[in-house]
């Protein structure tokens, strides 16, 4: 142990707190004020589509886990460019700072590591965010003050609520890639959240996904009208069963009654319509 020599004698110098307890600048404690952003008209175009349809066009890989739900009312939905926030579980310093970074109309998406110990936002942040015209929040974690948020009519999606509040110390990041609900989210991506779920559209592929959605809507229009009238075929199901080698037993207890699935497809059914019927 180091010793300090002075007139009164020898005084041991006590160790300070370990350096590992410090926060260091850089990775884990940083923010970006400007990032690539989608065109506003492109963002608004996604408002015409529901999250399940968007998820289909993303090959079902970009939907957040269903535990993240809207806590503020079944009438709420969100469509907007993403401002990402990563926090240390139980701390919300960077959530407060995100109010200065996010643009009007943005959705703040918070990676709180799915922690259920502390809330990372509540009534005060919701009130401030609404004043800044931020569209809403999606939180992979818990919030607090739900009775205060509900009268604000402000959209908040999260895993749940708790009365335990956060600390305000850091570390954290703003506008860097995060993981929210099992999906990697980049700043500037487009998020669509409704009562069916939450999906993230990668910014670089947003125009392509929008084109697919428009085309799929046109294809489905006539088909859904036929389904409503009871005019449809399930021949495509037999196609899948046959190609997989599924065996059908016609009657139980009798040997030799196991045969492969046989289709009874009508010749008039087109390949395009069979492809459409697989959608849902």
N, C-alpha and C positions, 0 to 999 in steps of 0.2 A: 504494500500500500504506500503511495507517495506520502512524504512527510514535509510539512511546512515549518521551517525554523524561524522563530520569532523571539522577542525579548521574554515573553511569558513562558517560553518553553517550546516543545515540539508538538505540533498539532497535525493529526492525520487529515489528509485531504480526502473527503468522501467522493466516491464516483458519482457522476451525473447520470441521468436516465440513459439507457442504451440508445445508440444511434438508430437501431432498428425500429424504435418507436417514432422516429421522425417521418414527416412526409417530404418527399423529394419532388422537385419539378420534373416535368416530362411525362412519360408513360404512366397513366394512372392518376395524373393530376394536371389536366390540361383542357383547353377548350378552343374551338374554332368559331369565329363569328360569321364567316362566310363559307358556304359550300355550294356545289352545283345544285340547282333547283329545277323542278319541272315547270313547264309552261302552265299558267293558271287555267287556260282552257282545257288542256289535257287532263289536269286534275279533276275539273268539274265534270268532264265527260264520264268519269267512272261513277259519278253519283247515280247514273241511270241503271246500274247493275248491282245485284245483291252479292254478298260475299260468297255463297256457295258456287254461283256461276263463275265468279272470278277464280276461285280456288280450282275449279275444274280446268280452266285454261292454263293454270300454273302447275298442272299435273299433280295437284293435291299435296304439294310439298311446302307451300308458303302460308298455311293457316296456323295461327297461334293455337296453343292448347286450349281446350274448351273451359278450363278453370278460370280463364280471364274473361269476365263477363261484364256487361253494363250494370252498374250498381245504382244508376240515377234515373231509371225509367225506361219502359219498353218503347217509348216514342223517340228515344235518342239514337242517332247514328252519327258517324264521323267519316268524312272524306277529306284528306289533306296531305300536304307534303310533311315529311317527318323531320322533327328536331329530336335527335337522340340524346339521352342522358344515361350515364352509368354512375351509380352511387355505391358507396360502401353500405352494406345492409344496415338499416337503422339510422342512416344519415341522409340529410336532404339539402346540404349546402348548394350542390350543383342544380338541384331542382329550382331553388330560388333564383339562381343566376340564369337559368334557362329562360326565365320570363323576360330577361333583357336581350336574349339572343334570338329567340323564336320570332318569326314574322307573323303578322296578322293572318289568320286562316290556317296556320300550321297546327299539327297535332304533336304534342310532346309525348314521346314514347320513352318510358323509364325502365331501365334494367336494374331491378333491386334484388336480383338473384333469387327470386321467388320467396323471399324471406317473409315469414309470418310473425316475426318478433316485434318489429316496430313499423308504424306507418311512415311513409315517405312524403306524404302530402295530405292536406286536409282542407278545411273551410277557408282559411286565409289565402292559401295559394290559389284555390279555385276562384275566389273573389277577385284577386289581382289578375289572374289569367283572363277572366272574362272581360275585365276592364281593358286589357291589352288586345282584345279580340282574338286571342288564341282559341282555336276551335275546340280543343278538349285534351284529355289525357288518356293514355293507355299505360297501365302500370303492371309490371310483372312483380307484384308484391302487394302489400296492404296499404290502405288509406285510413284516415280517421275523420271524425266530425261529419259523418254522413247526414245526420239530421240538419246540419247547417248547410250542406251542399244541395240537398234536395230542393229547397225553395229557390235556389239560384237558377234552376232549370239548366244546369251546365253538365255536359256529357263527361262522365268519368268511367272508364273500364278498368277493373282491377280484379285481383284474386279474392279480396274480402276486406273487411274493416276491423279495426281494433282501436281501443281508446289510448293505446300506448303511443306517445309521440316520438318524433325523431330528434337526433342531435344535429348540430350545424357546424361541423368541423372539417369535413372532407375525409378522404380524398374523393375523386370523381372525375368524370369526363363529360364534355358536351360536344356533340357533332363528330363523334368517332363511331365506328361500327360497334354494335351491341348485340346481345342475344336476348330476345324477348319472347317468352312462351315457346321456346324451342326453335325459333326462326332467327337467322342472322338478319339484322336490320341496319341499313346504311342511312346516313343523313341524306335527305332529298328523295328517298323512296316515297312511294304513294301508299298510304294505308287506307283501307276501307273497313269500317267496323259497324255492325248492325246487330240486331237481336239474334241472328243466325251464327255470328262469330266475327273473327277479325282476320283479315288477310293483308299481306304486304306484297306490293307489286314493285319489283326492282326497277329503279329509275331507268336504267339503260334499255330495258325491255318493255317499258310501259306503252309506247306506241304500237308495238307488235301485239301485245296482249289486248289492247283496246280494239284493234282490227279484228282479232279472233272473236271477241265478244260480240261485236256488231254482226259479223257473219253468222255466228252461231244463233243469235237471236232471230235472224231472218230464216234460217233453216228450221228452227223449232216452231215458228209461228203456225204453219199449216199442220204440222204433225200434232201439236198440242190441241189444236182445234178438232182433229180427227179423234184423238184420245178422249176428249170431252164427249164426243158422240158415240164412243164405244167402238170406234173403227181403228183397230191396231192389231199387230201380230207380234208374238213373242218368239218367232222363228230364230232370232239371233241367239236366244238362250240355248236352244238346241244345238246351234252351231258351236257354241263354247263347250257345252257338255260333250258333244261328239268328239271335238278335237282333243279334249282332255282324257278321252277314253272312259267316260262315266258309264256304268252299267246299271240298267233299270231292271228290277225284279217285278214281273207282272202280277204274280200272286204269291203270297207267302206259303212256305211249306212244300212246294213242288220243285223237284229238281229239273234242271234244263230250261227254266223259264227266265234265265238271265240273258238279256240281249243288249247290245249297244243302243244308245239313243238314236232314233231315226227322226229325221226332220220331215215336216209336211209343208215346206215353204211354197207359197204361191209364186208362180213364175213371174207375176207382175210386180213383185216387190223389187225395188231397185236397190243397188248396193248403197247408194247415197242415203236412202231412207233408213236402211238397216244401221248404218253408222250413226245416224241421228238418234235412233231409238236407244242406243247404249248410254246416252248421256246421264241419266239419273236413276 
